[in-house]
């Protein structure tokens, strides 16, 4: 009988030969410098506009702009709620004398990952995992694979382990490349800069009673843990589609449509309460660390983790049930 190690090793070799992971690295190497340059230009324009590098001046200007928008009758009520929360959090950082967007590599990495977890990271994870089973059908290797003296659940388990491994490697590579590339411009410091976490929302009011300051390195670990969890859920959903849909292009198309629709829904479903049970609406877990407003009232970190866990478990059950029972030879 072929051992699990040999099966996983074989799947990793096949994954490397597809060269999709290398393509993802090239995409990151192309995009991160662009965002780094954009961030540098923002800092330069701010300095030119206010004639100073004092972050407090920029912070007060942001608060003034938000308050102006808050007083406008043209601003929708949903936006006003978000502005009220942003103003309270910005004032809190100002009172504590902490720059929330200090220009350094660690802060850049934190912000990049926070903005990428909703769509960009799920998309690159989907590229890796969406065809891990369906490609066996298109190339005809599924017949050769099933002639080996290996139970079907072991074959799928090896693919699952490989998907989780490359998902973890992708998330790690994103963080490392962000830090190394942005550090050339902003410097490699910022590990011990304080970040406030534990912000609780009650409508449009922010509860600061449970807030505590943590070093940015610790906050980064928490953030990447949540990003990794979201990425694994997307990988498991992609694996399920790869089992259910034999066509790689169709599977990728379905997952792409689901992820994009999730981004749209996150900005439009504030009054559709049942949408909070959709997995794509819950992917952005990092917003809960810094007091971000959830798409639908009543959502919190525990709820989103529970919803994503339920979807992940359901995906595994469907994947193993279908793969072990389906007639994959015809």
C-alpha positions, 0 to 999 in steps of 0.5 A: 500500500502506498503511504500518505507521505508518498501521495502528498509528495506526488501531489506537491510535485504535480502542483509545482509542475503546473507552475501556478505558484510561481505565477502567483509569486510573480504577480505579488512581485509585480503588484507589491512594488506598485502599492509601495510606490502609491503609498510613498506618493501619498506620504509625499503629497501629504507632506507637501500639502501640510508642509510637515511630516507630523502625522497629527496634522494629517489625522486632524484633517481627516477627522475634519473631512469626515465630519464635513461629510457627516454633516452633508444631507447627501451622505446616506445614513449607512455611510454616516454610521461608518463615518461616526465610527471612523471619527471616534477611532481616529480621535482615540488614536490622536488622544493616545498619541499613536500614529495608526498608519506610521510609514514602515514595512510592518504597517504596510504589510498589515494594511496590504493584507487587511485590504487583500483578504476580501478578494485578492488573496481568495482569488490567488488561493482559488487559482491554486486549488480549483483544479486539483481534482478536475485537472485529473479528469481533463488529463486522463490521469484519474484512471491511472491514479485509481488503478493504484492500491490506494483507497479513494479517501486517501487520494483526496486526503493527500490532495487536501493536505497539499492544498492546505500546504500551498495555501499556507505557503501563499499567505506566508509568501505574501507577508514576507514579500510585502515586508521585504519590498516595502522595507526598501522604501519605508524601513524595516522598523515598526515591530514594537509600535502599539496597535489598539485592539478590542474595539467593540461597536454598539450601533454607531458608538464605539466601546473603548472599555476593553481596548488594549494596546499590543505590539504590532508584531503580535497584532500581525500574527493575529491578523495573519492567523485570521487571513490564513483561516479565511484562505483555507476556507476558500481552498476547501470550497475550491476543492469541493467544486473541483470534485463536483465539476470535472471542467477546470474552467467551469469550476474556476468560473463558478468560484470566481463568480462567487468571490466577486459577488461576495465583495459586492454583497458585502457593500450592499446587504446591510438590510438582508440579514440572512446574507450573513450566513454566506461564507463570502460575506464573512471572509474579511475577519481582520476588520474585527480586530480594529473596530471595523463595521461588519456588513450586517449588524449582529455579526462579530468575530465569533459569528464569522468564525462559526459560519466559515467553520460550518461551510468548511466542514460541509465542504469536506463532507461533500468532497469526500462523500462524492469522491469516494462514491462517484463513478469517476471513470466515465 
